[in-house]
Amino acid sequence: MILDKIKNSIMLRALTFVAALLMCQSSFAYEPPQTPPSGVEMAADLIIGRPALLALTVISTAIFVVALPFNAAGGNVKDSSKKLVAGPVMATFVRCLGCRSSGYKKQ
């Protein structure tokens, strides 16, 4: 009798946990609406963001050059070049002012 209550309690807790996880799943799919950047965001990106990203591009390119022999030995030069060189370059030079994602702005 007591063992059945304990089993039911554990089962109830597990079902409650699974139900809570399933309810959260829809919130992961939410994407906020894309609004154009304001003038303040553009100015902050130009004055603060771009110089910082340029410094990051220089540093990550230097890291890539230093790590190149090890990457070549491991066979992952293409992956490391995408992450260490192309990523920061795209964020620095191929992104509209104030935008949060890299790439050309789609019209």
C-alpha positions in Angstrom: 0.0 0.0 0.0 2.7 2.5 1.0 4.9 1.2 -1.8 2.1 2.0 -4.3 1.8 5.5 -3.0 5.5 6.1 -3.4 5.5 4.7 -6.9 2.6 6.9 -7.8 4.2 10.0 -6.3 7.4 9.4 -8.3 5.4 8.8 -11.4 3.4 11.9 -10.9 6.6 14.0 -10.4 8.1 12.6 -13.5 4.9 13.3 -15.6 4.8 16.8 -14.2 8.4 17.4 -15.1 7.9 16.1 -18.7 4.8 18.2 -19.1 6.7 21.3 -17.9 9.5 20.6 -20.5 7.0 20.2 -23.3 5.3 23.5 -22.5 8.6 25.3 -22.7 9.4 24.0 -26.1 7.2 26.5 -27.9 9.1 29.4 -26.4 12.3 28.3 -28.0 10.8 28.8 -31.5 10.0 32.5 -30.8 11.8 35.0 -32.9 11.4 38.6 -32.1 10.3 40.8 -35.0 13.1 42.4 -36.9 13.1 46.2 -36.5 15.4 48.5 -38.3 18.2 49.8 -36.0 17.8 53.2 -34.5 20.2 56.1 -35.0 21.7 55.6 -31.5 22.3 51.9 -32.3 24.0 52.8 -35.6 26.2 55.5 -33.9 27.2 53.1 -31.1 28.0 50.4 -33.6 30.2 52.8 -35.6 32.0 54.3 -32.6 32.3 51.3 -30.3 31.4 48.1 -32.1 33.4 48.4 -35.4 36.7 49.3 -33.8 36.3 46.5 -31.3 35.4 44.0 -34.1 38.4 45.2 -36.1 40.7 44.5 -33.2 39.1 41.1 -32.8 39.6 40.4 -36.5 43.3 41.2 -36.2 43.8 39.2 -33.0 41.8 36.2 -34.3 43.7 36.3 -37.6 47.0 36.2 -35.7 45.8 33.3 -33.7 44.8 31.5 -36.9 48.3 32.1 -38.4 50.0 30.7 -35.2 47.7 27.7 -35.1 47.9 27.0 -38.8 50.5 24.2 -38.7 48.5 22.4 -36.0 45.3 22.8 -38.0 47.0 21.6 -41.1 48.2 18.5 -39.3 44.7 17.9 -37.9 43.0 18.6 -41.2 40.7 21.3 -40.0 42.1 24.4 -41.7 38.8 25.1 -43.4 36.8 25.0 -40.2 39.2 27.1 -38.2 39.5 29.7 -41.0 35.7 30.1 -41.1 35.6 30.6 -37.3 38.7 32.6 -36.7 39.0 34.7 -39.9 35.8 34.7 -41.9 33.5 35.1 -38.9 35.1 38.3 -37.5 35.6 39.7 -41.0 31.9 39.2 -41.9 30.9 40.8 -38.5 33.2 43.8 -39.1 32.8 44.6 -42.8 29.7 42.9 -44.1 27.0 43.9 -41.7 24.8 47.0 -41.7 25.3 49.6 -39.0 23.4 48.6 -35.9 22.3 45.2 -37.2 22.8 42.2 -35.0 23.5 39.6 -37.6 26.2 39.4 -40.2 25.6 39.4 -43.9 24.1 41.6 -46.4 20.8 43.2 -45.6 18.0 41.5 -47.5 15.5 43.8 -49.1 
